[in-house]
Amino acid sequence: MPDKLNALLERLKAHQRTLIMAMTEHDGLPAGSALRQVAELENVIAAVEAVAGEEADRERRSGCYFRVGTRAFVVS
């Protein structure tokens, strides 16, 4: 599960980064729809990180360790 969470997190962050970089190509404020997409991705990224935290808590009982994105979950 951690590998799948990590892969999903990286895909989401990459897509969000692509949208943000595309916004820099235009003068003025980005379109509202583009801003909403970035905000929605931020919410999903936070949700994936929360699930990773829950998985770390669950795995703590079994003595596992895993990393999701830049967050390391040490399970003792």
ChimeraX attribute file (.defattr): number of C-alpha atoms within 10 A of each C-alpha:
attribute: neighborCount
match mode: 1-to-1
recipient: residues
	/A:1	9
	/A:2	17
	/A:3	12
	/A:4	10
	/A:5	18
	/A:6	20
	/A:7	14
	/A:8	16
	/A:9	22
	/A:10	16
	/A:11	13
	/A:12	17
	/A:13	18
	/A:14	12
	/A:15	15
	/A:16	20
	/A:17	14
	/A:18	12
	/A:19	15
	/A:20	16
	/A:21	11
	/A:22	12
	/A:23	16
	/A:24	11
	/A:25	9
	/A:26	9
	/A:27	7
	/A:28	8
	/A:29	9
	/A:30	14
	/A:31	9
	/A:32	9
	/A:33	9
	/A:34	15
	/A:35	15
	/A:36	11
	/A:37	15
	/A:38	19
	/A:39	13
	/A:40	13
	/A:41	17
	/A:42	15
	/A:43	12
	/A:44	15
	/A:45	19
	/A:46	13
	/A:47	13
	/A:48	18
	/A:49	19
	/A:50	12
	/A:51	14
	/A:52	24
	/A:53	16
	/A:54	12
	/A:55	16
	/A:56	24
	/A:57	16
	/A:58	13
	/A:59	17
	/A:60	15
	/A:61	10
	/A:62	11
	/A:63	11
	/A:64	14
	/A:65	14
	/A:66	17
	/A:67	15
	/A:68	21
	/A:69	16
	/A:70	10
	/A:71	12
	/A:72	13
	/A:73	19
	/A:74	14
	/A:75	15
	/A:76	12
